[in-house]
């Protein structure tokens, strides 16, 4: 596997006038090309802080992040699909290209091909309010993929969906990610989602968070998140991760 980045002894402290709040303590792991890594941990433990540091939205206090390929690019997909309701589907998909000032003919064609390949061909001139929840999530992912990131960062991307929609949409998103051969780092509270989507699950402790365990997820056959629920190893990993998280209490 090609190593994309290495995180070594990452530490984050928030300082105020009267005290210091330690958020992250001594975290180390690697991200390899085409891996799907999920981070789980208690609420408020520092999962989103970790993503913000990796995507350069926050500074680390100490430790190192080593990028093994030049100009490594991240694409951040938020909890909300963050559609601009006054723009049509195509303009929403290319808004990142406008912001980055890279709306070239090549990038426009690439984005249009993504839209057409993943079920939005007949909706280019429609508006977000005319799309189903699943279509909006696909559009949000395509908007991120349009920037051609090396690593996709997903922060609770399915948390606002009901259970049935969550299963179906996570299945759709997973298939797109695998077809496009993207590397993913995702944060979630959902254990079954972590197991069924991921190649590797990183379990964090309560704040200040450190790594409690890293699990390489082995399956009989890796097909889709919905079918991965039926894998014979599913319960084994669920029980291990559940124990790790409840041991934090």
C-alpha positions, -999 to +999 in steps of 0.1 A: +000+000+000+011+035-007+013+056+024-003+090+020+003+106+054+015+097+089+003+112+122+028+110+150+023+119+187-004+144+178-013+166+208-038+195+210-044+218+240-068+248+240-054+276+262-074+304+278-064+331+303-070+309+333-066+273+322-056+248+296-080+222+281-062+191+268-083+178+238-060+152+221-032+133+237-005+114+218-023+101+187-004+082+160-016+064+129-011+062+091-034+066+062-028+045+032-040+049-004-076+035-010-082+028+027-115+036+043-107+045+079-134+054+105-128+070+138-153+064+166-153+076+202-174+092+230-192+124+223-170+154+228-138+134+228-121+153+200-130+134+168-139+166+149-109+184+163-087+157+148-103+162+114-099+199+117-062+196+124-056+172+095-074+195+071-055+226+084-085+243+099-069+241+134-033+241+145-018+212+164+000+219+197+028+193+193+035+162+172+039+159+135+019+152+104+040+139+075+027+141+040+042+113+018+030+127-015+035+163-026+005+187-025-018+163-007-054+175-011-083+169+013-120+171+004-142+178+034-179+165+034-198+180+063-227+167+084-251+189+065-252+187+027-249+225+028-266+230-006-272+265-019-309+265-025-308+293-051-283+274-073-292+245-095-276+210-092-249+217-117-239+250-101-239+234-067-216+207-079-191+232-093-192+258-065-159+244-051-143+249-085-155+285-085-141+291-050-108+275-058-106+293-092-101+260-110-132+259-131-114+247-162-130+229-191-114+197-179-128+200-144-162+210-156-163+179-178-151+157-150-179+170-127-206+166-153-194+130-159-197+123-121-233+138-121-243+117-151-226+085-138-243+086-104-279+092-111-282+130-115-280+133-153-317+144-156-314+168-127-286+192-137-311+222-140-332+212-109-328+228-075-319+211-042-354+213-029-365+191-058-340+163-048-345+134-025-323+130+006-302+104-011-297+126-042-287+155-020-260+134-003-248+121-037-246+157-049-226+167-018-202+139-024-198+148-061-192+185-052-163+172-030-150+147-056-150+175-082-120+190-065-101+157-070-090+152-034-065+126-024-083+120+009-120+124+015-128+135+050-164+127+061-177+142+094-208+122+105-222+124+069-253+103+076-262+115+111-292+136+101-309+107+082-334+081+096-322+045+100-335+032+067-323+061+046-290+060+064-284+024+053-295+030+017-275+063+013-244+050+030-245+020+005-248+044-024-219+067-012-197+037-004-201+023-040-192+057-055-161+060-032-149+025-042-156+030-079-137+063-078-108+046-058-108+072-031-091+072+003-115+081+032-112+092+068-146+093+084-159+102+119-191+086+132-208+077+165-224+047+148-206+014+155-224-007+128-217+020+102-180+020+111-178-018+108-198-021+076-181+007+057-145+005+069-112-013+063-100+000+096-117+014+127-098+036+152-114+037+187-107+068+208-110+072+245-128+101+263-111+135+264-083+140+263-086+114+236-059+089+227-062+057+207-076+028+227-076+003+198-072+000+160-091-028+143-084-041+108-118-052+096-117-087+080-147-100+061-155-132+042-165-110+012-164-073+010-196-064-010-216-034+003-224-019+037-259-034+038-246-069+030-217-065+054-242-066+083-246-103+075-209-111+076-200-137+102-173-114+117-198-085+122-208-093+158-173-100+168-161-065+159-193-049+172-188-064+207-151-054+208-158-018+198-188-016+221-167-028+250-140-003+242-165+026+242-183+015+274-150+010+292-146+048+287-177+055+309 
